[in-house]
Amino acid sequence: MPYLIPSYFLIIEESNLDDLRSDIWSDTPVSAYLKVKNITYTIDIAYRGSYTRKFRKRSFRIEFINPNRCSGARIIHLNAEYRDPSLMRNKLSFDFFQDLGVLSPNSHHINLTRNGSFKGVYLQLESVDDLFLKKRGLPSGPIYYAVNNNANFSLTRDEKKKKSLLSGYRRVLGTKSDDDLLHELIHKINTTSLSDFPNEIPHHLNIDTFLRWLVGAVCTMNNDGFTHNYALYRNNETGLFEIIPWDYDATWGRKVDGGLMEHNYVPIKGKKDNHLCRLLLKVPEFRKLYRNILEETLETKFTVKYLENKVISLHESLRPHILLDPYKKKTIDTFDKEPEFIFQFIRKRNSYLKKRLNKLD
């Protein structure tokens, strides 16, 4: 099927736009309207992101007020992808995680026009919330966003004891009583002996999906995603936590500023700052499972052959719209080189990881 890029029309009063611009770090929304297809929604809109708020092209968080659902979503995120010259890395990553069997947001590019002026191509991201679970037929359960580098599954950060085991996490679904479950997970990770680890931790964590997430993070080389830029969901039926990736634009060989990241920057075991990854890979049976998943992925899914059609199809679909994007059209030459840039990264990264599989023996 062709990859269609729909148009969204944002209508916002100038006074509300001025309020939005007056403090780019504020999360307080303003009222506006968003027309999608033939329906005009009353919305609340605010900027989203951290360092990206400084960019000329900013990202948004949109909540639908009336009607309060748009294509089954209550909240969506419109990412500007300003520093990614391909505008594809987030989507490629989330689709890749889904192929690996990891819970991951759906994503789709859209064109955004504000008050009659075209503002360019954005990536719409699904919000990780109760509706995320409902769409997938998953049981209810608390969801936590890892909002800073304190979310490293450790008692400390930079050798300093953290004030709380929940430091670095923000609960977005669930109740205060659910905090005890996350507290218990982190406590068990840090107090269970290595000999008891393989018996104890599987009672709290879905080991298979966590290791699949680690494979995805290591292959795509998200240097920024091991201690934040993820969410945790606890399945109330299984009693197990699962990890969900978030914000994967600085991947596939590019840094957060869009510059080159060498293919060997992230080790095969991930970043050591993630205490849980480090402990899991000390356990022979978990390390063997990780190696098996990674080895299969390097042979099947993390290859140019597997990803080529997706990359080229996305690129060809986006190009006519990039030519009109006021923030991106001047860099069309770089955009045109991105498919081969991504393919070269896959080749080099794949080879690098294959040569280091013996480190997992």
Secondary structure, 3 states (H helix, E strand, C coil): CCCCCCEEEEECCHHHHHHHHHCCCCCCCEEEEEEECCEEEEEEEEEECCHHHHCCCCEEEEEEEECCCECCECEEEEECCCCCCCCCHHHHHHHHHHHHCCCCCCEEEEEEEECCEEEEEEEEEECCCHHHHHHCCCCCCCEEEECCCCCCCCCEECCEECCCCCCCEEEEECCHHHHHHHHHHHHHHHHCCCCCHHHHHHHCECHHHHHHHHHHHHHHCCCCCCCCCEEEEEECCCCEEEEEECCCCCCCCECCCCCECCCCCCCCCCCCCCHHHHHHCCCHHHHHHHHHHHHHHHHHCCCHHHHHHHHHHHHHHHHHHHCCCCCCHHHHHHHHHHHHHHHHHHHHHHHHHHHCHHHHC
